[in-house]
């Protein structure tokens, strides 16, 4: 099932219906949704770079993120680091319990002390 | 050559001393390990003991006040998957021995209730300890083997994986010791072919989401709970990703059930040359090396084999 997204054309929303999606929202939030694996993490990385150019991002909204492998976690961690560097802290909203566990296993929290906000709902994995 | 020696000769000094202790039952275990622990405590050495909960309780009772100077960890937590044990010892050694402090540990990864698959991987773990620590900071690791409960073949294999053997009151160098260079060779011990129904698929770079869907359906049908389904799907995804990156760009996935365990096997045409792969925690900013390490953190057992025509990784998950 090929689902390589096209390059982002807009920082406000970039992605395809069956791939990962990056969207800027109100109040400096940046939503990342869908599934991120080694085939799509490059796209997400590019989309995030574009988003950071266009808005003062303060919060990552992962409510719609249904899967992230190690490459996806690293891309999201880099985004979190960018926010932390700019504002001293970063909030991650709607992260699944699986995402939070992987965050700990990869020791991403040692470098980026993110504030996880919102209930850890669902598992966040592909089905 | 087998060489009898007295402990006073201190053959372990200045090296990583991997020692097998052959004991007979719990009472003998306590009698034989307590002097080793006390010696370390009295010398001011850090001591870490990783055995089962029953033995921890018995050692605490025997050691009395000295127990406060000893770290204990339950092997069921640390090493149910034996590939997680070397990282735990590395953490301990890096904290103390690498700074020049002598250190000692007791670790019992092999017991009678281990499954045949677990036992093979535990013996591989024992061999890889020599790869992981030989030539590094000096420290002593005693691995107890219960001769009243274990198969004689297991005791024999212990003689190959430990440089020093401690039987009754005799401390000697093993005549059959398989050194670090030998242990570091690609692990090509054949894996038994599965019995019963198999499901399989092939994948390439365009099909990782299909791999996840396949693994999730198998895990759900097997009755794993939600968290373990997530863990298995993630682990399978990472191993399949390795196939795409290092294994020729494609691979195959097979699944089957054996008792209360679901096995997912990924095959590809790559070779895994690094003996400690999956047993070393990746450092931040490291580009690769996450897949097998993560699989070991997520799965009950991971079996890795490399043959002339490719590699096999089996992931075990019990319900």
Interface residues (C-beta under 8 A of the other chain):
Chain A: X1 X2 X3 X4 X35 X37 X38 X39 X67 X69 X70 X71 X97 X98 X102 X105 X106 X107 X110 X111 X123 X124 X125 X126 X127
Chain B: X205 X206 X207 X208 X209 X210 X212 X213 X216 X220 X226 X227 X229 X230 X231 X233 X234 X237 X238 X241 X244 X245 X281 X282 X284 X290 X291 X294 X297
